[in-house]
Amino acid sequence: MRNLLRAFLISAAAAALTTATVFVITYLTAPVAGVQVIGARMFPELEAWNAIPNRASLLTLNAATLQKKIESNPWVEGAVVTKNWDSGIVTVQVEERRAVLDAEVDGRRTILAADGTRLPGLGRADLERVELGEDLLGEVVEFARVLDSNGVRLDSIDEAGPGGIEATVEGRRVVFSGDISAGQARVLEGVMAEHPEAEIFDLRSPQRVVVGGSSKARADGGPSAG
């Protein structure tokens, strides 16, 4: 029994020594020399540093895991992690969310990004406070989601009232109420380009985009509209 225990202890010590040796060689071969964060204004660079273990090696650093940790921050919409094997620098390219809505919703403040994510602050956005009920907030979130999924940029939600919700979309005034369709979102971008003089684009009629304030009013239908 004593010989068996001695053999076990020797094996365990040998395994521990091997592991330590591999760790040291790995670290000395390709240590993480630093972290570079690109594209971040609201995401703190220190958070990227803290996500990397002490004495980390490029050989063992899991880029996908680090990317997920960084993307868990509400300001980060997407991140790409790359390793520079010559310098030892880990580069994190960040695409940040931006606030498009500063709302008072039933007595509490809610700040949303274009994809509907709740943000902890305005960041650098200059937005007017809008009063909304929970039902109108749901309309705004769906509106933002449909625009985002169809490649149309929502700049801000500006006003809300009985006549609808007014927004700035790709620098132009848009009014909507209720759900909008993917077809409306796709047509909207083309109609805005065709009518640079128009003052407002109305999405309140289902499946239609109505141009207002131009010399020639126009109503466009769904995706098949020319």
Residue pairs with C-beta under 8 A, 6 or more apart in sequence:
26 57
26 59
26 60
27 55
27 56
27 57
29 57
29 59
30 57
30 58
30 59
30 85
30 88
31 55
31 56
31 57
31 58
31 88
32 52
32 56
32 57
32 58
32 61
32 88
32 90
33 87
33 88
33 89
34 87
34 88
34 89
34 90
35 45
35 48
35 49
35 52
35 89
35 90
35 91
35 92
36 89
36 90
36 91
36 92
37 43
37 45
37 48
37 91
37 92
37 94
38 91
38 92
38 93
38 94
39 93
39 94
39 95
39 96
40 75
40 92
40 94
40 96
41 96
41 123
41 124
42 75
42 96
42 121
42 123
42 124
43 70
43 73
43 75
43 76
43 94
43 96
47 70
47 73
48 66
48 70
48 92
51 66
51 69
51 70
52 61
52 66
52 90
58 83
58 85
58 88
58 90
61 83
61 90
63 81
63 82
63 83
64 81
66 81
66 90
66 92
67 79
67 80
67 81
70 76
70 79
70 81
70 92
70 94
71 77
71 78
71 79
74 97
74 113
74 117
74 118
74 119
74 120
75 96
75 97
75 119
75 120
75 123
76 94
76 95
76 96
76 97
77 95
77 96
77 97
77 113
77 115
77 117
78 94
78 95
79 92
79 93
79 94
79 95
80 92
80 93
81 90
81 91
81 92
81 93
82 90
82 91
82 93
83 89
83 90
83 91
84 90
84 91
96 123
97 113
97 114
97 115
97 117
97 119
98 113
98 114
98 123
98 125
99 111
99 112
99 113
99 119
99 121
99 122
99 123
99 125
99 127
100 112
100 113
100 114
100 125
100 127
100 144
100 154
100 155
100 156
100 157
101 110
101 111
101 112
101 127
101 130
101 140
101 144
101 156
101 157
102 109
102 111
102 122
102 125
102 127
102 128
102 129
102 130
103 109
103 110
103 111
103 112
103 129
103 130
103 131
103 132
103 137
103 140
103 157
104 110
104 129
104 130
104 131
104 132
105 132
105 133
105 134
105 137
106 133
106 134
110 118
110 132
110 137
111 118
111 119
111 120
111 121
111 122
112 118
112 119
112 140
112 141
112 144
113 119
114 144
114 147
114 148
114 153
114 154
115 144
115 145
115 148
116 141
116 144
116 145
125 156
127 156
127 157
128 158
128 159
130 157
130 158
130 159
130 160
131 160
132 140
132 160
136 160
136 165
139 165
139 176
139 177
139 178
139 179
140 157
140 165
142 179
142 180
143 154
143 165
143 167
143 176
143 179
143 180
144 154
146 179
146 180
146 181
146 182
146 184
146 185
147 153
147 154
147 169
147 185
148 154
149 182
149 185
150 182
150 185
150 186
151 189
152 169
152 170
152 185
152 186
152 188
152 189
153 169
153 170
154 167
154 168
154 169
155 167
155 168
155 169
155 170
155 171
156 167
156 168
157 165
157 166
157 167
158 166
158 167
158 168
159 165
159 166
160 166
163 175
163 177
164 175
164 176
164 177
164 204
165 175
165 176
165 177
166 173
166 174
166 175
167 173
167 174
167 175
167 176
168 174
169 188
169 192
169 201
170 189
170 192
172 192
172 198
172 200
172 201
173 199
173 200
173 201
174 188
174 200
174 201
174 202
174 203
175 200
175 201
175 202
175 203
175 204
176 202
176 203
176 204
177 203
177 204
178 204
180 203
181 206
181 207
181 222
182 223
183 207
183 221
183 222
183 223
184 203
184 207
184 208
184 209
184 222
186 223
187 209
187 220
187 221
187 222
187 223
187 225
188 201
188 203
188 209
191 201
191 209
191 211
191 218
191 220
192 198
192 201
195 201
195 211
195 214
195 218
197 214
197 215
198 211
198 212
198 213
198 214
199 212
199 213
199 214
200 211
200 212
200 213
201 209
201 210
201 211
201 212
202 209
202 210
202 211
202 212
203 209
203 210
204 210
205 219
207 221
207 222
208 219
208 220
208 221
208 222
209 219
209 220
209 225
210 217
210 218
210 219
210 220
211 217
211 218
211 219
211 220
